[in-house]
Amino acid sequence: MLRFYNTLTSQVEQFQPLDPRRVRVYTCGPTVYDFAHIGNFRSFVFQDILRRTLRARGYEVFQVMNITDVDDRTIENSTAAGMSLRDYTEKFARAFLQDMQLLSLEKPEKIVRATEHIDAMVALVQRLMEKGFAYRSDGSVYFRIAKFPTYGRLSKIDLSGIKTGARVDVQEYDKSDPRDFALWKAAKPGEPSWETPLGPGRPGWHIECSAMAMKYLGESFDIHTGGVDLVFPHHENEIAQSEAATGKLFVRLWLHCEHLLVEGERMAKSKGNFYTLRDLLARGHKPSAIRYLLASVPRRKQLNFTFDGLHQATQSVERLRNFRLRLRTEKFPGGTSAAVAKRIAEAGQAFDAALDDDLNTAEALAAVFDLLRDLNAAMDRGEFHQGDRAAVEQLLERYNGIFAVLAEDDYQKLAAVKDQMDVPVPVPVGADALSDAEVERLLGDRRQARARRDFARADEIRQELFDRGIIVEDTKDGVRWKRK
């Protein structure tokens, strides 16, 4: 049975959704003031592994992800660029959706923009004011933390010494100093604003997620995900304003993903170690390898991103793909092997048990790679049989249903979006154009050239295929090919 570490209770708990068949999930999505970086995508890959695992366990998943397209940073950057807020944020929202596709992230059932839910936010603020949890000051509306006695239970922050009524308007503030926070910000000259019953202004960052989450998932739902950097103040404030308004538990299970480091240090532009997904793609790294690396460390452990680690991830993905190619193309003796069948079953059980244990991706990957080592050895000894293929294929499909790196489609995906990218992305010429049937046709031409001993032409075809992203291998069982 699935078990998760719940940030709210600081305990590992068996998962029991409110509805035994349907799981409702809210994911804090990107703030579209710039391109998302690999630290962001570490968290988004984790939530993708989560939703895939839930579905593999038989649940229907209804996931909502927000796009924050109005906050201090989006306003500041759009103003500096001389663009409307909508036009500025649209570029980065579109880029984020492209990046999701490149990393094989499943699209949530709802992706919602903050600017399209102002009415819901205003209604929630009004509800808090009616209940005495919020007050006006200088055209803005603030949440009164002192009136919510359980404030701090998610982040375990100590509220002793809090000064009632102390407050700030900005969102980037000292995270060790909890104070009344803005629900609605009064309009300022030159900033985008909305005319509402609260007066002209714009929403505070925290109210956005509460309003959108409850609009689509209800006043209480199962899972809220995000990075650990959001625990305080963002998620703490979400709990306070949501539960103050409804009197109900807001979220049952809070799942957070730890930070990503780069070469052992926090990522920062000032350090020169800040990378977006596009930066890595421009260096020639494959989306599948990046996804593999981001998924390889369990969510509650920091992931130390290194280029050596990315190279190893590339090799791991190739090892998986090469094994599947061998499995599908090599000729094995007829029948089945009881020992092989037992080993496959053990690996499948270990894979499932690792995911059930708070999505322990490292152990899940180890279960599969240990199996590959054993099966390659069995194939070498002639102990793997034709009848054993189906069980291995089924396990690889289960694996790929979670980790999504087996498809040899990296260059096809890149070719589909390269003209829309802000950086040049290396893609082999024609990699997106060669269908499987066209590859087979060229291989047929190569076989004919070899048959008439025209080895120069055969080598030309092999090189043409290589230049177009296809690797051809001549084996004792015949010719096999794969995409780069």
Secondary structure, DSSP 8 states (H G I E B T S, - for coil): --EEEETTTTEEEE---SSSSEEEEEE---BTTS--BHHHHHHHHHHHHHHHHHHHTT-EEEEEEEEB-SSHHHHHHHHHHT--HHHHHHHHHHHHHHHHHHTT----SEEEEGGG-HHHHHHHHHHHHHTTSEEEETTEEEE-GGG-TTTTTTTT---TT--TT-EES-SS--TT---EEEEEEE--TTS--B--TT-SEEE-HHHHHHHHHHHHH-SSEEEEEEEGGGIIIIIHHHHHHHHHHHSS--EEEEEEE--EEETTEE--GGGT---BHHHHHHTT--HHHHHHHHHSS-TTS-EEE-HHHHHHHHHHHHHHHHHHHHHHHS---SS--HHHHHHHHHHHHHHHHHHHBT--HHHHHHHHHHHHHHHHHHHHHT---GGGHHHHHHHHHHHHHHH---S--HHHHHHHHGGG-SS-----TTTTT--HHHHHHHHHHHHHHHHTT-HHHHHHHHHHHHHTTEEEEEETTEEEEEE-
